[in-house]
Amino acid sequence: MALIRIEAVLDGRSGLYFVEIYHPAEADQPFVTTEPSYKTVAAAEIDTIAIIASGANNPNLRRQG
C-alpha cells in the first residue's frame, strides 16, 4: 500500500513542471505543492525523490518519539 503519491504537473503559464505530493496516496488534494521550476517530468520526480531520501538519511531531521 502506497503512503504517498507524487505527481509532476505542467504549469501552463511558465511551461515548467511543479510537484504535488499527496498524503495519504488516495487524497483528493495535495499535501505539498512546489513552485513550477522543473523543465521535465523526470527532473521533477528525481529531485523530489532525492529530497525525500536525503531527509530520510539525515538522523538530525528524523522525528523523535
Buried (B, 14 or more C-beta within 10 A) or exposed (E): EEEBBBBBBEEEEEEBBBBBBBEEEEEEEBEEEBEBBBEEBEBBBEBBEEEEEEEEEEEEEEEEE
